[in-house]
Amino acid sequence: MKASFNVAESGGGSYRLLAILRWVMVVIFVSFGIQKFTLHSAQGIAPFISNSPFISWLSLFGLRGEAYFLGVTEFVIAALLAAGAFSPLLSAVGSLMGVITFAITWSFFFTTPGVVTWSLSADPIAWNLTGEFLFKDIVLLCVCVVLFLASLPRSLVKLRMPSTSADIASSGEAAR
């Protein structure tokens, strides 16, 4: 049995609405990528990179080089997600790269000193503006996870809801 990957653009029902998430993520990755080519952004991300156990090696490229590397990576992810509207495999690769990107970005919340202040007071977690800025990445991470899971063959993702009445009928037969 050959497993085939899926793309929302060729799906049906509510599954097709995932195409909106794809194109929103393309716009987000393009805009994030463009920002990395500015000096202001390069200076802004340097503390995150230098404190990250995952990407601190990028500092070998210097301040602008590390930002350029990340910018190009974000453009590649945007291109893969866009191409993923036509190629299910590229959809899976692009969304998986998005998952990795936002998992690393989310890790900055814990690895960058001063972003979060943990206490046992009435306000157990207090974050500064940087922490608030990073907090949105958990949503973007989840969007990329959804796109990745939606791209996988149904045989690999048993928990995915059926999208057509034929799928509903076949899943009902399989349950018997």
KEKOLTOR-433101 format. One record per atom (N, C-alpha, C, O): x, y, z. Coordinates in steps of 0.001 Angstrom, whole numbers, plus 500000, padded with zeros to 6 digits. Example, Ala and Ser with C-alpha at 12.3 -4.5 7.8 and 13.67 -1.06 7.14 Angstrom:
<recs>
513190494310507800
512300495500507800
513200496700507800
514236496681508465
512850497750507080
513670498940507140
512900500030507870
513409501138508039
</recs>
This chain:
<recs>
500835498843500000
500000500000500000
500894501238500000
501735501391500885
500722502112499029
501527503322498910
500826504471499639
499663504772499373
501540505093500543
500988506227501270
501235507496500467
502339507708499966
500225508335500343
500408509589499625
500189510749500577
499277510742501403
501045511737500440
500935512920501279
499744513743500803
499227513515499710
499307514695501617
498123515506501319
498469516991501335
499425517410501988
497677517780500608
497732519234500736
496314519743500876
495388519201500272
496146520772501664
494822521316501934
494147521798500659
492931521679500513
494936522343499732
494363522904498517
493650521866497658
492799522220496842
493983520597497831
493291519563497053
492354518748497936
491786517752497488
492191519164499179
491295518464500096
489872518960499958
489557519764499081
489035518476500822
487642518887500798
487180519269502187
487888519043503167
486007519842502274
485411520177503561
486260521132504368
486922522005503807
486249520978505664
486982521882506546
488495521747506364
489247522657506712
488931520629505827
490356520420505574
490890521495504631
492030521936504774
490078521913503680
490487522913502699
490793524258503367
491595525038502852
490162524528504497
490403525786505191
491842525892505712
492314526987506020
492528524764505807
493929524806506236
494800525554505233
495898525997505572
494321525696504007
495077526456503009
495278527894503475
496309528501503183
494305528440504193
494441529805504717
495633529871505667
496421530816505621
495761528866506525
496896528847507453
498218528791506698
499185529446507087
498263528016505626
499497527921504837
499913529294504336
501064529699504499
498963530018503717
499320531283503086
499608532369504119
500407533267503855
498981532304505276
499322533224506360
500751532959506817
501509533898507058
501122531695506937
502487531364507350
503502531782506285
504612532189506627
503147531690505013
504050532165503953
504317533658504153
505467534095504110
503263534434504370
503416535877504574
504262536153505822
505129537026505805
504011535418506887
504769535613508131
506245535302507913
507104536081508328
506553534182507271
507963533837507060
508655534822506124
509824535144506333
507966535305505104
508568536309504223
508845537589505008
509924538170504887
507880538031505810
508089539275506564
509196539117507607
510009540024507791
509231537970508291
510313537729509246
511661537679508519
512656538208509016
511692537051507359
512934536956506588
513447538314506160
514645538587506244
512534539178505694
512934540532505273
513537541300506445
514537542001506286
512930541167507616
513418541880508797
514854541513509140
515606542354509634
515241540272508884
516578539816509261
517676540508508461
518852540392508808
517318541218507409
518315541898506596
518504543363507003
519152544136506297
517927543731508153
518129545081508672
519093545016509858
519143544021510580
519853546090510043
520795546152511157
520047546098512486
520478545416513416
518948546803512573
518157546832513809
517742545416514232
517865545056515402
517260544630513295
516847543261513604
518047542393513971
517977541592514904
519137542553513243
520343541771513541
520814542048514965
521209541129515682
520774543292515367
521176543644516724
520165543116517742
520538542720518846
518895543110517370
517850542666518279
517867541177518565
517519540752519667
518270540375517578
518258538921517780
519572538377518324
519636537219518738
520622539195518330
521936538730518786
521913538139520196
522534537098520412
521220538758521174
521216538157522521
520520536789522562
520911535912523333
519508536618521744
518817535326521707
519732534251521143
519810533142521671
520419534593520068
521310533629519416
522470533264520336
522803532087520477
523087534261520961
524257533984521792
523925533138523015
524798532443523535
522679533184523484
522281532402524660
521610531079524311
521269530309525210
521416530804523044
520716529591522639
521649528392522557
522698528466521916
521278527287523199
522093526081523062
521943525448521670
522723524571521299
520951525892520910
520676525285519605
521316526031518440
521748525408517470
521382527358518524
521893528106517371
523002529102517727
523299529999516938
523602528958518879
524680529883519245
525860529778518276
526643530720518157
525994528661517595
527064528479516618
526961529483515464
527946529727514766
525767530070515261
525606531054514184
526458532301514408
526739533034513460
526870532548515648
527690533727515929
529037533668515204
529730534681515100
529406532498514708
530623532367513890
530548533240512637
531578533640512095
529331533534512179
529140534330510964
529135535832511243
529039536629510310
529235536225512498
529184537635512848
527746538112512978
526805537381512664
527588539337513440
526272539894513717
525359539864512491
524232539374512564
525837540378511391
524990540419510189
524865539035509561
523804538681509048
525934538256509598
525910536928508980
524898535996509613
524206535259508910
524803536021510943
523827535161511611
522404535578511252
521535534726511067
522164536878511155
520836537364510783
520524537000509330
519406536588509018
521513537154508440
521307536788507034
520993535300506907
520106534910506147
521714534481507645
521473533033507608
520025532728507989
519342531958507314
519571533342509079
518194533114509522
517187533670508515
516150533053508271
517484534823507935
516595535412506939
516443534515505713
515333534294505228
517560534007505222
517514533103504065
516751531827504432
515961531323503634
516985531313505628
516254530118506076
514752530379506090
513967529530505668
514356531547506573
512924531878506606
512355532026505205
511204531658504973
513128532554504267
512677532626502870
512506531225502278
511556530969501538
513428530327502607
513333528942502119
512068528277502668
511361527584501936
511789528487503946
510581527906504537
509339528472503850
508408527729503541
509322529786503611
508188530405502914
508011529802501522
506890529512501105
509115529614500810
509042529035499464
508544527595499506
507737527194498668
509017526818500474
508558525427500601
507074525368500948
506342524537500410
506629526243501839
505205526261502182
504352526671500976
503288526099500741
504822527658500218
504083528077499022
504042526947497998
502989526656497431
505187526313497762
505234525186496829
504426524008497359
503949523170496594
504283523959498666
503510522891499293
502035522913498933
501334521925499152
501555524008498390
500171524059497906
499997523131496708
498880522730496381
501104522795496060
501072521951494871
501773520618495071
501516519661494341
502653520555496050
503422519344496317
503287518968497789
503801519668498661
502604517875498061
502414517473499460
503717517241500216
503800517554501404
504724516704499556
505994516464500229
506658517784500633
507200517899501732
506613518777499740
507172520085500072
506363520749501193
506919521473502019
505071520502501216
504230521001502305
504699520430503638
504815521159504624
504966519136503668
505423518487504898
506804518998505308
507038519269506485
507717519132504348
509077519597504660
509044521042505161
509675521362506168
508316521911504467
508239523314504866
507607523498506236
508089524285507051
506527522767506486
505870522924507786
506712522315508912
506707522832510029
507430521230508636
508328520668509647
509466521645509963
509850521799511122
509999522299508936
511027523317509172
510451524475509989
511150525057510817
509181524808509759
508518525833510557
508391525412512011
508598526218512919
508050524147512231
507960523617513598
509306523765514296
509373524231515434
510365523372513621
511708523457514207
512066524915514495
512599525232515558
511771525792513546
512066527224513729
511384527782514964
512020528443515785
510087527517515098
509361528097516228
509653527375517538
509519527970518608
510043526122517478
510471525439518706
511764526072519220
511924526275520424
512677526380518313
513922527050518712
513618528455519228
514148528873520258
512764529177518510
512406530526518943
511731530497520310
512014531340521161
510847529538520522
510169529412521812
511173529102522917
510981529514524061
512241528382522585
513250528062523599
513949529314524117
514486529298525224
513955530405523338
514557531655523795
513877532152525063
514492532826525889
512620531816525202
511846532208526380
512520531693527646
512452532327528698
513170530539527535
513799529904528691
515312530075528741
515910529957529811
515946530355527585
517408530398527548
517991531807527581
519180531975527851
517175532814527311
517683534181527295
517466534820528664
516328534966529110
518548535199529325
518420535796530659
517583537076530646
517697537903529741
516750537215531660
515969538431531827
514635538461531115
513866539405531297
514341537460530314
513070537453529586
511915537134530526
510836537717530423
512154536202531441
511114535783532377
511650535875533796
512802535536534066
510801536335534687
511126536331536102
510150535385536780
508946535643536807
510659534300537322
509823533313537999
509807533641539489
510848533943540073
508648533583540092
508574533852541529
507424533070542147
506589532508541438
507389533040543441
506315532375544168
505294533390544662
504462533068545510
505348534592544151
504441535649544591
503069535495543927
502779534479543294
502252536501544082
500920536494543468
501008536504541946
500066536092541267
502132536971541405
502357536982539957
503489535995539663
504644536405539547
503172534690539541
504229533671539466
505107533752538229
506271533353538270
504570534259537137
505388534391535931
505226535822535439
504123536247535095
506314536554535408
506280537919534892
507302538011533777
508485537741533985
506852538389532607
507809538541531521
507812539984531046
506835540716531200
508932540367530469
509059541719529959
508527541768528526
507929540801528053
508739542875527843
508224543000526474
508808541942525543
508130541476524627
510055541563525774
510662540519524950
509936539200525157
509658538484524194
509629538878526398
508891537648526680
507514537663526053
507059536650525521
506843538812526110
505531538927525482
505645538740523972
504794538107523347
506713539299523394
506937539168521964
507149537701521572
506643537253520543
507890536961522384
508174535562522090
506960534665522309
506851533600521700
506062535093523168
504920534259523529
504053533910522322
503456532834522292
503972534795521327
503180534537520120
503703533334519336
502960532703518585
504971533026519514
505567531939518737
504990530574519074
505103529646518274
504380530435520229
503760529158520554
502555528913519639
502279527773519266
501847529974519281
500720529846518358
501235529493516963
500684528616516297
502287530174516526
502851529894515208
503425528479515147
503331527814514115
504011528024516238
504482526641516330
503318525678516126
503427524714515368
502215525940516797
501039525064516686
500464525074515269
500026524032514778
500456526226514607
499972526291513225
500841525408512331
500321524674511491
502154525477512506
503059524648511699
502872523166512003
502973522338511099
502603522818513257
502327521415513609
501066520942512888
501041519845512330
500025521766512900
498771521401512220
499017521210510723
498541520238510136
499754522128510107
500047521994508673
500875520747508388
500653520060507391
501826520458509264
502643519256509073
501786517999509171
501858517131508301
500984517897510214
500133516706510386
499127516573509256
498813515463508826
498622517701508776
497661517653507668
498317517195506374
497643516656505496
499621517402506244
500343517001505035
500633515505504991
500830514937503917
500660514876506155
501034513466506219
499920512567505692
498746512938505725
500289511395505211
499273510430504772
498352510062505930
498784509999507081
497097509822505623
496121509462506655
496544508220507423
496236508087508607
497243507315506761
497666506086507440
498675506382508560
498805505594509497
499386507509508467
500350507875509497
499726508680510632
500239508687511752
498626509353510340
497981510210511329
496580509671511576
495613510099510947
496492508739512491
495211508084512778
494212509016513449
493004508811513336
494701510035514144
493806510906514897
493156511988514042
492248512678514506
493609512144512805
493061513207511971
491615512913511634
491252511774511339
490802513933511680
489380513783511408
489154513525509920
489863514092509089
488186512684509570
487862512480508156
487284513761507571
486584514506508257
487586514016506280
487158515277505684
485983515132504731
485356516132504383
485670513931504303
484549513751503384
483609512688503931
483953511932504840
482435512652503365
481467511647503817
481973510240503514
481690509306504264
482728510080502408
483299508767502090
484318508365503155
484388507203503553
485119509356503616
486089509076504679
485380508705505974
485816507807506694
484290509398506266
483522509110507473
482965507696507415
483016506955508397
482427507326506244
481877505977506081
482971504928506228
482775503908506887
484136505184505606
485194504176505685
485772504086507095
486148503001507538
485849505228507815
486368505162509177
485372504443510089
485777503787511049
484098504560509802
483079503859510570
483164502353510341
482997501562511269
483426501968509088
483579500541508774
484816499977509428
484823498839509899
485875500788509455
487137500326510045
487001500125511552
487682499287512143
486109500907512165
485938500821513616
485159499552514020
485250499087515156
484400499013513069
483593497830513411
484395496592513575
483840495531513862
</recs>
